[in-house]
Amino acid sequence: MDVKQNTVLLVEDDIDLRETISEYLNGVGFEVVLAENGSQGIQKAIQHRPDVIVCDISMPGITGYEVFNMLHQINTTSVIPFIFLSAKASKEDILLGLHLGADDYIPKPFEFGELVKVIRRRIESRQRINEVNDEKFHAILNNSYSGTIILKGQVIEHANKQFADMLGYYQQEIVGNNLINFVNKDDIRTVSDSIAKCEQGAIKDFELEFKAIHKNSNLIDVRFKGSNVVFNGEKRIVSSCSSEVDVLKPVSAKESKKVGQVKLSARELEILTLVCQGLTNAQIAEKLFLSERTVEGHRARLFDKTGTNSAVSLAMWAVRNKIINL
């Protein structure tokens, strides 16, 4: 079976150096894409999506710094490891390159072997990050009471069983569809705008409520939270979704009219279970990939809704209502 070669985009205006580096990298197993100036570098980075970019700084027209800045604003290229290559070797130049966000800065002249080591190190580092991201997403998808999806634009790339169940579908019926297909027409604009802004980086995350269309054509109230993250080396939006579920609070007939029903969202049920297991806010935040402040907010609402004021009394309430078994 053929092993996929890692691709290096080399952006260098010096033709002799460009060809020499290319020949050496080819000789040690890399596939090399060449660009003779910054403009070509940007175009070929978008076209080829290389595993790493090696770019000279001092070039006529668009400089290496400008190439980096432009590619860093594009979702598909912003996560590619970027190595500056330059005759500028002052401390200030090196710090400037790294301050911009580049992964490495190699001053000329350099040993080709050292360049190869840096390239391989950056590719391996990116692969490890991708593997961690994969694990996180699988954990989010498969170990959550909330419905969770991963979006590429508005298209649902991944959906867990909880999300499919919430809308009355099988998972395979959900994946590959546009999320907007499941949104009530009055809320389409709001949902579309929020996703677009998050995907473009105008906002890092968002939270909103809208009415979703169940398979039986009924409308259900959904709380939707999306965040811009990196998945498989590409930017995606991961979203947790929950609908309100009714949890009956045991009260006397006299009190029932006054108190009514306690409504807990799927996320609140999830956090309630973890609180009852003795986890701290920090541990819950890490497990669910939330901020501690978000967990604190859910916990405060749980206390308010259930009329409790401590983890112990909350656990007792959950046991009485047969939500958990301790």
Summary of the structure (lengths in Angstrom):
residues: 326
radius of gyration: 25.6
end to end distance: 52.2
largest distance: 90.0
contacts: 988
relative contact order: 0.07
helix: 49%
strand: 24%
